[in-house]
Amino acid sequence: MSGGAEAEAGRVADAEWVADAGQRADAGKGADTGPAADTEPTAGTAVADSGQKAPPDEDRSTRAAVATLYRLTAGHRTAVTVATALTLAGSALGLAQPLVARQAVDASGSGQVVWPLLALLGALFLVEAAIGSTGRFLLERIGEGVVRGLRTSLVGRLLRLEMREYDRHRNGDLIARVTTDTTLLREVVSQALVDLVTGSLVAVGALVLMAWLDPLLLLLVALTVAVATAVVASLLQGIRRASEHMQDSVGAVAADLERALGALPMVRVHRAEEREAARIGARVEEAYDAGVRTAKLASVMSPAVELAVQGSFLVVLVVGGLRVGGHAGSLGDLVAFLLYASYLVLPLSSVFHAVSLIQRGMGAHRRVDQALRLPVERTGPSVARSRPGPSAPADRPALLLHDVRFGYHPGRPVLSGVSFAVPHRRHVALVGPSGAGKSTVFALVAGFHEPDAGAVLFDGLPATELGRDACRRRIAMVDQNTHVVHGTLRENVTYAVPDAPETEIRRVLALARLEELVDRLPDGLDTVVGERGSTLSGGERQRVALARALLARPALLLLDEPTSHLDAINEAALTTVMKDVAQECALLVIAHRLSTVQHADHIVVLDRGRSTSCGSHEELLARDPLYRDLATSQMLRPGGGPSADRAGRRTNG
């Protein structure tokens, strides 16, 4: 069968089956009853489901914030209970100390022995210190556990976001949410929540005992404390807004720094170090200004509380002294009341500091919460099956696109009717001018996006029925923007199959012509290749990516201009490799070089988001004006690469 006839047969061989498969695929888009593969991580999180929108920031009250932060400790409730109990026990011992001191003062005034009471007072001090330190350690450990859970959940979610989300958010800002924002939340969990509870209870306990000792003096204390409370309440919203601005600015610093480091060669070549430093420095200044505003507001709180309590202390000393002098109360009562008044400073300061810390933490909480609500890929099937799925028919193509339509933005289609097939063990080339939609086709086949209409089928089964995981197990892809991660050469080659046997590794190294490179490196396969493979050449990185893809033994191999960084010798060798690989799996290749195109079994021409024709190289030269123009112009050059800039390939195909 000729290349053109075979392509036509693979595309429309069974009209009824294609229509049925397309209907099943379209049905899958509207259904959401299948098993959800994006189950939420539960360690340390109690965040709302990602399908719900976060309420506006201004609607979040401090009470709601405390409740949300309390839910963050879902996996640590027992430890929180123990830590809170220890803290309360220590505080209760502290509340007992003024009563013992009262008895000691009254006893000394009457000439009684006070040493047992002083020994008891010392024991209370020591036990309170021991219990308090134990409770504080437990709280710190709980805080670290919550941060661990949040970071684990964030990392798991950020790696599974829908591809659109990576275009909407900057990588550095997302990283900052995992690092700096969760660190601030640790302080909120380990300090603020328990300080708020225990400080409030201790303050109430102290006030009750003060009321029992002298209600009139308590009224004087309450008036001064009320003034301090009003001052603190007026500062909380400002602290929260400044803290949110600071956290956003810190995220912007991380994003701008990641931007500059990711393009460091370009920065150096264009002598833009100072310009980038100034850009990042401006972000740092914004974070500094917001931090100073937060500190300025927070710095007023503790002095306000201390001033109020110390003022009340003086009032109590004067009024209480007059009452003792007038025989309206005992000296022991006055000493105990004064101790409670001074003792009130710590719990009230703890409460107000906790409220301030929670307000500051709400900026971090908002950012973490937003990240945990970002939509993730659904990797399982979109259609719930009441019976096992059909097995793959042996006579169906490895890949079929049937009238696929897609746009990154509503009303701006990139693909408006793409249909072609990739038979098993065949080499299919995808050609067309820049912006025709070639890279978008790859993105749909790889499951990065779902078509707006039409169907993508693997072995006759709609991708929506198989699910992304099952589809991706069938494919491997070598992108033109070759991805090599920091680590050893072995780790990069075996990325898809970490436990691959040595014989398989050597097989793909030979196929990708990497043996000479391995022999030349000081530690062979265990040589560290640097950040983004910086110690390798462009051609070496591309061959590493090819070896990685071949090691997975895919049913369908996607190659995005595999020869773009290769010299003539390695290009000829890769052409031979592709012929060998085509004996094992199907090949779909985005091609700009004539050498890559003319050896394909058949060629699909894309133009303005549509598949306009398909056939062999000779057939298309004879009957397709666009292909003939591409083949005879610089777009398909015998030894060249693409002439058009493809920097916008992620969004315009």
C-alpha positions as a printed Julia matrix, in Angstrom:
653×3 Matrix{Float64}:
   0.0    0.0     0.0
   1.34   3.46   -0.85
   2.03   6.05    1.85
  -0.92   8.23    0.76
  -3.35   5.33    0.57
  -2.22   4.01    3.92
  -2.67   7.42    5.53
  -6.14   7.72    4.1
  -7.02   4.23    5.24
  -5.72   4.91    8.74
  -7.76   8.1     8.92
 -11.2    7.05    7.68
 -11.11   3.25    7.46
 -14.1    2.7     9.71
 -16.49   5.67    9.76
 -18.97   4.1    12.17
 -16.26   3.14   14.66
 -14.71   6.63   14.51
 -18.1    8.25   15.09
 -18.83   5.93   18.02
 -15.42   6.57   19.55
 -15.85  10.3    19.11
 -19.21  10.17   20.86
 -17.69   8.23   23.75
 -14.87  10.77   24.01
 -17.26  13.73   23.94
 -19.41  12.07   26.59
 -16.36  11.73   28.75
 -15.8   15.48   28.74
 -19.12  16.22   30.34
 -19.02  13.43   32.88
 -17.31  13.68   36.17
 -18.38  10.5    37.84
 -15.3    8.44   37.38
 -12.71   7.72   39.99
 -10.93  10.89   40.92
  -7.23  10.47   40.54
  -6.53  13.81   42.08
  -7.28  12.75   45.64
  -6.19  15.44   48.04
  -3.14  14.86   50.2
  -4.26  14.79   53.81
  -1.04  15.23   55.78
  -1.43  18.34   57.82
  -4.12  19.86   55.62
  -7.76  20.53   56.05
  -8.33  22.83   53.15
 -11.54  23.08   51.2
 -11.97  21.12   47.99
 -10.2   22.64   45.02
 -13.41  22.95   43.1
 -14.68  25.6    45.48
 -13.62  29.19   45.13
 -11.85  30.8    48.01
 -13.96  33.43   49.75
 -12.88  37.03   49.36
 -10.13  38.09   51.73
 -12.18  40.83   53.25
 -14.84  38.3    54.34
 -12.38  36.31   56.42
 -12.73  37.26   60.06
 -10.19  36.51   62.75
 -12.57  33.87   64.08
 -12.63  32.12   60.7
  -8.86  32.43   60.49
  -8.4   30.79   63.89
 -10.79  28.0    62.92
  -8.93  27.36   59.67
  -5.56  27.37   61.38
  -6.92  25.02   64.02
  -7.92  22.61   61.26
  -4.33  22.61   60.04
  -3.49  20.6    63.16
  -5.88  17.81   62.14
  -3.16  15.16   62.23
  -1.73  16.36   65.54
  -4.79  16.66   67.79
  -3.46  14.36   70.54
  -0.15  16.18   70.72
  -1.94  19.55   70.7
  -4.17  18.4    73.57
  -1.18  17.22   75.62
   0.79  20.39   74.92
  -2.19  22.58   75.78
  -2.82  20.62   78.98
   0.81  20.98   80.03
   0.75  24.69   79.3
  -2.47  25.11   81.26
  -1.07  23.08   84.14
   1.99  25.29   84.25
  -0.19  28.37   84.15
  -2.36  27.0    86.97
   0.75  26.54   89.08
   1.63  30.13   88.29
  -1.81  31.28   89.42
  -1.34  29.45   92.71
   1.89  31.27   93.53
   0.33  34.62   94.59
  -2.01  32.75   96.96
   0.97  31.04   98.6
   2.77  34.37   98.77
  -0.31  35.9   100.4
  -0.27  33.25  103.12
   3.48  33.72  103.63
   3.07  37.49  104.07
   0.18  37.12  106.51
   2.07  34.38  108.4
   5.23  36.47  108.72
   3.16  39.39  110.01
   1.79  37.23  112.8
   5.19  35.69  113.68
   4.43  32.21  112.27
   6.97  29.94  110.51
   7.07  30.72  106.78
   9.83  28.37  105.58
   7.42  25.61  104.46
   5.45  28.16  102.46
   8.62  29.53  100.87
   9.72  25.98   99.99
   6.32  25.35   98.44
   6.63  28.58   96.48
  10.04  27.54   95.16
   8.72  24.1    94.2
   5.87  25.72   92.3
   8.39  27.83   90.37
  10.5   24.79   89.42
   7.58  22.55   88.42
   6.01  25.36   86.39
   9.3   25.85   84.51
   9.68  22.11   83.79
   6.1   21.67   82.61
   6.22  24.86   80.55
   9.41  23.87   78.71
   7.98  20.42   77.91
   4.79  21.93   76.55
   6.73  24.45   74.48
   8.85  21.67   72.94
   5.73  19.73   71.98
   4.27  22.85   70.37
   7.42  23.46   68.35
   7.38  19.85   67.16
   3.72  20.16   66.21
   4.53  23.3    64.23
   7.26  21.47   62.33
   4.86  18.6    61.65
   2.22  20.95   60.27
   4.8   22.61   58.02
   5.95  19.2    56.81
   2.38  18.25   55.96
   1.68  21.54   54.22
   4.87  21.39   52.19
   4.23  17.78   51.21
   0.7   18.66   50.11
   1.82  21.77   48.26
   4.61  19.98   46.41
   2.28  17.14   45.46
  -0.34  19.58   44.2
   2.0   21.95   42.37
   3.43  19.03   40.42
  -0.09  18.01   39.32
  -1.61  21.37   38.37
  -3.39  21.8    35.08
  -0.9   23.05   32.51
  -2.82  26.32   32.12
  -2.0   27.18   35.73
   1.74  27.26   35.05
   1.1   29.99   32.48
  -0.93  31.99   35.0
   1.47  31.77   37.94
   5.19  32.41   38.19
   7.32  29.46   39.29
   9.29  31.47   41.83
   6.11  32.69   43.51
   4.79  29.12   43.77
   8.1   28.04   45.3
   7.87  30.85   47.87
   4.49  29.52   48.97
   6.13  26.19   49.77
   9.06  27.74   51.65
   8.6   31.14   53.27
   4.8   31.13   53.64
   4.7   27.75   55.38
   7.5   28.85   57.72
   5.38  31.76   58.92
   2.43  29.42   59.42
   4.64  27.24   61.63
   4.99  30.16   64.04
   1.24  30.65   64.01
   0.55  26.99   64.8
   3.33  26.49   67.34
   2.81  29.76   69.21
  -0.3   31.73   68.34
  -3.05  29.15   68.7
  -1.98  27.78   72.08
  -0.94  31.21   73.38
  -4.37  32.49   72.43
  -6.15  29.68   74.28
  -3.93  29.42   77.35
  -3.34  33.17   77.61
  -7.08  33.81   77.54
  -7.8   31.15   80.16
  -4.99  32.29   82.44
  -6.1   35.91   82.11
  -9.66  34.91   82.98
  -8.39  32.87   85.92
  -6.31  35.77   87.19
  -9.24  38.15   86.84
 -11.55  35.77   88.73
  -9.08  35.48   91.61
  -8.59  39.25   91.6
 -12.37  39.7    91.78
 -12.44  37.32   94.73
  -9.71  39.29   96.49
 -11.01  42.84   95.83
 -13.75  43.68   93.24
 -13.1   47.44   93.49
  -9.44  47.12   92.62
 -10.37  44.76   89.78
 -12.65  47.43   88.3
  -9.73  49.87   88.2
  -7.55  47.28   86.47
 -10.3   46.41   83.96
 -10.67  50.04   82.88
  -6.98  50.42   82.04
  -6.85  47.05   80.28
  -9.91  47.99   78.2
  -8.04  51.02   76.87
  -5.13  48.79   75.8
  -7.54  46.36   74.14
  -9.1   49.15   72.09
  -5.65  50.28   70.92
  -4.7   46.75   69.89
  -7.98  46.15   68.05
  -7.46  49.29   65.98
  -4.1   47.96   64.75
  -5.07  44.44   63.67
  -6.4   45.14   60.18
  -3.37  47.27   59.34
  -1.04  44.49   60.52
  -2.86  41.96   58.38
  -2.8   44.1    55.23
   0.89  44.95   55.66
   1.73  41.29   56.26
  -0.14  40.16   53.15
   1.7   42.78   51.1
   5.01  41.6    52.56
   4.34  37.94   51.71
   3.3   38.86   48.17
   6.48  40.91   47.79
   8.63  38.04   49.05
   6.96  35.78   46.47
   7.71  38.36   43.77
  11.38  38.44   44.84
  11.61  34.66   44.46
   9.85  34.78   41.09
  12.1   37.52   39.69
  15.23  35.78   40.96
  14.14  32.49   39.39
  13.48  34.39   36.16
  16.99  35.85   36.1
  18.81  32.67   37.1
  16.86  30.66   34.55
  18.14  32.91   31.76
  21.58  33.66   33.17
  23.51  33.26   29.89
  21.21  35.79   28.24
  21.58  38.13   31.22
  25.37  37.93   31.05
  25.62  38.32   27.27
  23.44  41.42   27.3
  25.21  42.84   30.37
  21.92  43.04   32.21
  23.17  42.02   35.66
  22.67  45.48   37.12
  19.26  45.86   35.51
  18.07  42.52   36.89
  19.59  43.32   40.29
  17.72  46.63   40.27
  14.45  44.88   39.35
  14.85  42.34   42.15
  16.11  45.05   44.5
  12.88  46.98   43.94
  10.92  43.91   45.0
  13.16  43.56   48.05
  12.46  47.19   48.94
   8.72  46.55   48.69
   9.06  43.58   51.05
  11.2   45.7    53.39
   8.69  48.56   53.44
   5.82  46.17   54.14
   7.85  44.43   56.85
   8.68  47.76   58.5
   5.0   48.75   58.44
   4.11  45.43   60.07
   6.82  45.83   62.7
   5.8   49.43   63.38
   2.2   48.46   64.04
   3.11  45.35   66.02
   5.63  47.25   68.12
   2.84  49.4    69.56
   0.92  46.41   70.91
   3.17  45.06   73.66
   4.03  48.5    75.09
   0.33  49.37   75.1
  -0.46  46.26   77.11
   2.48  46.7    79.45
   1.73  50.39   79.96
  -1.88  49.61   80.78
  -1.0   46.86   83.23
   1.8   48.84   84.86
  -0.52  51.83   85.14
  -3.12  49.66   86.78
  -0.36  48.31   89.06
   0.38  51.83   90.29
  -3.31  52.57   90.76
  -3.75  49.35   92.73
  -0.66  50.14   94.81
  -1.96  53.59   95.75
  -5.63  52.71   96.27
  -4.84  49.35   97.86
  -2.29  50.93  100.2
  -4.87  53.44  101.36
  -7.38  50.62  101.93
  -4.85  48.61  103.95
  -3.99  51.71  105.96
  -7.68  52.18  106.63
  -8.01  48.53  107.69
 -10.3   47.79  104.7
  -8.04  44.88  103.66
  -5.02  42.87  104.72
  -1.46  43.35  103.53
  -1.47  39.76  102.25
  -4.52  40.47  100.09
  -2.8   43.54   98.63
   0.41  41.61   97.89
  -1.55  38.79   96.24
  -3.57  41.28   94.18
  -0.42  43.1    93.09
   1.18  39.8    92.08
  -1.9   38.92   90.03
  -1.85  42.37   88.44
   1.78  41.91   87.42
   1.1   38.3    86.49
  -1.64  39.54   84.17
   0.98  41.15   81.93
   2.26  37.86   80.49
  -1.06  36.21   79.51
  -2.47  39.44   78.11
   0.71  40.05   76.15
   0.52  36.46   74.91
  -3.07  36.91   73.79
  -2.42  40.17   71.96
   0.81  38.83   70.44
  -1.05  35.71   69.3
  -3.76  37.81   67.67
  -1.09  39.92   65.96
   0.77  36.82   64.79
  -2.42  35.29   63.43
  -3.13  38.47   61.5
   0.39  38.37   60.06
   0.02  34.68   59.32
  -3.19  35.24   57.41
  -1.22  36.68   54.5
   0.78  33.45   54.32
  -2.35  31.38   54.91
  -4.14  33.08   52.04
  -1.29  32.32   49.64
  -0.95  28.7    50.78
  -4.71  28.25   50.63
  -4.82  29.67   47.09
  -2.12  27.22   45.99
  -3.96  24.29   47.55
  -7.11  25.3    45.66
  -5.51  25.48   42.21
  -7.09  22.9    39.88
  -5.08  19.76   39.24
  -5.05  17.35   36.34
  -7.55  14.53   36.43
  -5.33  11.59   35.58
  -8.0    8.89   35.84
 -10.78   8.17   33.34
 -13.45  10.86   32.96
 -16.15   8.26   32.37
 -17.35   5.83   35.03
 -17.53   2.32   33.58
 -20.16  -0.17   34.69
 -18.18  -2.89   32.93
 -14.51  -3.4    32.09
 -13.23  -1.18   29.3
 -12.85  -2.65   25.83
  -9.53  -4.13   24.85
  -7.51  -2.39   22.18
  -8.35  -3.69   18.66
  -5.25  -4.94   16.92
  -6.1   -3.22   13.63
  -6.54   0.29   15.05
  -3.82   2.95   14.69
  -1.58   3.74   17.63
  -2.93   7.3    17.55
  -5.95   8.85   15.89
  -7.04  12.48   15.99
 -10.61  12.9    14.78
 -11.8   16.44   13.97
  -9.93  17.9    16.96
 -10.64  21.52   17.86
  -8.94  23.47   20.61
  -8.09  26.98   21.78
  -6.09  28.26   24.73
  -8.53  31.15   25.14
 -12.28  31.29   24.4
 -13.03  32.53   20.91
  -9.42  32.14   19.73
  -9.11  28.64   18.23
  -5.65  27.24   17.57
  -6.88  23.97   16.09
 -10.08  24.05   14.06
 -10.34  20.57   12.57
  -7.33  18.24   12.77
  -7.69  14.61   11.7
  -4.93  12.11   11.02
  -3.71   8.7    12.12
  -0.36   7.28   13.21
  -0.34   3.54   12.45
   1.7    1.14   14.54
   5.37   0.88   13.53
   5.12   3.8    11.15
   6.92   7.13   10.96
   4.57  10.12   10.52
   5.88  13.67   10.1
   3.9   16.77   11.02
   4.82  19.86    9.0
   3.44  23.34    8.54
   4.32  27.0     8.9
   4.98  28.51   12.32
   1.76  28.91   14.28
  -0.05  26.17   12.37
  -0.7   24.22   15.59
   1.97  21.5    15.52
   3.11  21.91   19.12
  -0.49  22.21   20.26
  -1.19  18.81   18.69
   1.66  17.39   20.77
   0.26  19.05   23.9
  -3.13  17.41   23.32
  -1.62  14.0    22.6
   0.47  14.24   25.78
  -2.64  15.13   27.78
  -1.48  18.59   28.8
  -4.84  19.91   27.61
  -8.14  18.38   26.51
  -9.72  19.14   23.12
 -12.72  21.44   23.05
 -14.27  19.12   20.46
 -13.33  15.99   18.58
 -11.45  12.98   19.91
  -7.92  11.79   20.61
  -7.76   7.99   20.53
  -5.02   5.52   21.41
  -5.4    2.07   19.84
  -9.02   2.92   19.13
  -9.84   3.93   22.71
 -10.74   7.55   23.55
  -8.24   9.28   25.79
 -11.08  10.36   28.1
 -11.91   6.71   28.79
  -8.3    5.67   29.28
  -7.34   8.57   31.54
  -4.16  10.61   31.36
  -2.05   8.1    33.26
  -2.94   5.26   30.91
  -2.35   7.46   27.87
   1.02   8.66   29.11
   2.14   5.1    29.76
   1.82   4.58   26.01
   3.89   7.57   24.93
   7.27   9.24   25.36
   8.19  12.7    24.16
  11.36  14.57   23.26
  10.66  18.3    23.34
  12.7   20.78   21.35
  13.27  22.64   24.62
  15.23  19.68   25.93
  14.79  19.05   29.64
  17.82  17.86   31.58
  17.58  18.13   35.37
  20.34  18.64   37.91
  21.84  15.28   38.8
  23.93  12.58   37.19
  23.76  11.5    33.58
  22.41   8.14   34.74
  19.59   9.79   36.67
  18.6   11.75   33.57
  18.69   8.77   31.22
  16.76   6.52   33.64
  14.31   9.22   34.73
  11.29   7.35   33.33
  12.57   3.9    34.38
  14.68   4.35   37.53
  15.27   0.6    37.96
  16.24  -0.07   34.33
  18.82  -2.87   33.93
  22.3   -1.95   32.75
  21.82  -3.78   29.46
  18.82  -1.6    28.59
  20.71   1.55   29.53
  23.59   0.56   27.27
  21.15  -0.23   24.46
  19.6    3.25   24.44
  22.99   4.92   24.89
  24.13   3.19   21.72
  20.93   4.1    19.86
  21.28   7.76   20.86
  25.04   7.75   20.11
  25.95   8.72   23.66
  28.57   6.04   24.28
  31.44   8.31   23.31
  30.18  11.02   25.68
  29.9    8.54   28.56
  33.44   7.29   27.96
  34.73  10.86   27.9
  33.12  11.99   31.15
  35.25  11.65   34.3
  32.7    9.53   36.18
  30.88   8.08   33.19
  27.15   7.77   33.76
  27.58   8.97   37.33
  28.93  12.38   36.27
  26.86  15.33   37.5
  25.61  17.29   34.47
  24.81  20.58   36.26
  21.68  22.7    36.47
  19.57  22.13   33.34
  22.45  20.07   31.91
  24.73  23.1    31.75
  27.87  20.97   31.27
  26.44  19.37   28.11
  26.13  20.81   24.63
  22.74  21.36   23.01
  23.13  18.26   20.87
  24.2   16.16   23.85
  21.19  17.29   25.86
  18.91  16.38   22.97
  20.44  12.91   22.7
  20.1   12.43   26.47
  16.39  13.24   26.12
  16.11  10.78   23.23
  17.81   8.02   25.24
  15.46   8.71   28.14
  12.43   8.39   25.86
  13.68   5.19   24.21
  14.33   3.55   27.58
  10.61   3.74   28.35
   9.85   1.55   25.27
   6.73   3.58   24.36
   4.05   2.52   21.93
   4.16   6.05   20.48
   7.22   8.31   20.43
   6.71  12.06   19.97
   9.74  13.92   18.62
   9.68  17.71   18.36
  12.33  18.51   15.72
  14.8   15.9    17.01
  17.64  17.04   14.74
  17.55  20.75   15.55
  20.77  20.66   17.64
  22.63  17.91   15.77
  25.46  18.2    13.29
  25.29  16.48    9.91
  26.99  13.27   11.13
  24.73  12.82   14.15
  21.69  13.86   12.11
  22.36  11.06    9.64
  22.87   8.66   12.55
  19.6    9.76   14.16
  17.76   9.23   10.89
  18.97   5.63   10.99
  17.94   5.39   14.65
  14.42   6.57   13.8
  14.13   3.87   11.18
  15.13   1.29   13.78
  12.8    2.74   16.41
   9.9    2.71   13.93
  10.21  -1.08   13.88
   9.32  -1.1    17.61
   6.83   1.76   18.0
   4.94   4.46   16.15
   6.72   7.77   15.53
   5.12  11.2    15.3
   7.69  13.86   14.46
   7.39  17.63   14.16
   9.79  18.32   11.31
  11.46  21.37    9.85
  14.33  19.65    8.09
  13.84  18.03    4.73
  15.96  15.04    5.79
  13.52  14.29    8.61
  10.47  14.68    6.4
  11.42  12.8     3.27
  12.1    9.54    5.13
   8.7    9.5     6.84
   6.15   6.87    5.81
   3.66   9.65    5.41
   3.41  13.35    6.12
   0.56  15.43    7.56
   0.4   19.1     6.55
  -1.09  21.58    9.03
  -2.15  25.07    8.02
  -3.97  27.57   10.23
  -5.05  24.9    12.68
  -6.35  22.43   10.1
  -4.93  19.25    8.62
  -5.07  20.09    4.93
  -3.49  17.03    3.34
  -1.41  13.92    3.98
   0.67  11.58    1.9
   4.25  10.69    1.06
   6.93  13.25    0.28
   6.65  12.65   -3.47
   2.84  12.72   -3.46
   2.66  15.99   -1.56
   5.29  17.61   -3.76
   3.11  16.79   -6.73
  -0.29  17.9    -5.4
   0.05  20.21   -2.37
   1.16  23.81   -3.08
   1.83  24.63    0.6
   4.01  21.57    1.1
   5.82  22.22   -2.14
   6.51  25.77   -1.0
   7.74  24.54    2.42
   9.96  21.9     0.83
  11.57  24.33   -1.59
  11.92  27.25    0.85
  13.96  27.71    4.01
  11.19  26.17    6.16
  12.3   22.66    5.12
  16.0   23.02    4.51
  18.28  20.04    3.87
  20.67  21.04    6.65
  18.93  23.87    8.47
  16.53  24.36   11.26
  13.31  26.3    11.51
  13.6   29.85   10.36
  10.73  31.17   12.38
  10.95  31.99   16.0
   9.05  29.4    18.01
   9.34  31.1    21.35
   5.57  31.36   21.56
   4.97  27.69   20.87
   3.27  27.02   24.18
   0.44  29.35   23.44
   0.12  29.6    19.71
   1.13  26.11   18.6
